[in-house]
């Protein structure tokens, strides 16, 4: 299996090499989980889709403004210890 990052052209779920790149423009804006209507940020994501299994990854185009918004408005998930 791969490291899970589909930007390298391989699917982290099925291991397939049929990965396609597109662009996803968010319609509803970026908000906290469960926040209802929140904010008007409309991020653009690089989208990677596996043609074999349908697994999809989105990577936000992170500029200074978006980075600041994320740090100020969203909940951070601290790193977890890996098992094994």
URJOHU-V790196 format. One record per residue. N is the residue number from 1. SS is DSSP state (H for helix, E for strand, C for the rest). Layout:
<<N | SS> <N | SS>>
This chain:
<<1 | C> <2 | C> <3 | C> <4 | C> <5 | C> <6 | H> <7 | H> <8 | H> <9 | C> <10 | C> <11 | C> <12 | C> <13 | C> <14 | C> <15 | C> <16 | C> <17 | C> <18 | C> <19 | E> <20 | E> <21 | E> <22 | E> <23 | E> <24 | E> <25 | E> <26 | C> <27 | C> <28 | C> <29 | C> <30 | C> <31 | C> <32 | C> <33 | C> <34 | C> <35 | C> <36 | C> <37 | C> <38 | C> <39 | C> <40 | C> <41 | C> <42 | C> <43 | C> <44 | E> <45 | E> <46 | E> <47 | E> <48 | E> <49 | E> <50 | E> <51 | C> <52 | C> <53 | C> <54 | C> <55 | C> <56 | E> <57 | E> <58 | E> <59 | E> <60 | E> <61 | C> <62 | C> <63 | C> <64 | H> <65 | H> <66 | H> <67 | H> <68 | H> <69 | H> <70 | H> <71 | H> <72 | H> <73 | H> <74 | C> <75 | C> <76 | C> <77 | C> <78 | C> <79 | C> <80 | C> <81 | C> <82 | C> <83 | C> <84 | C>>
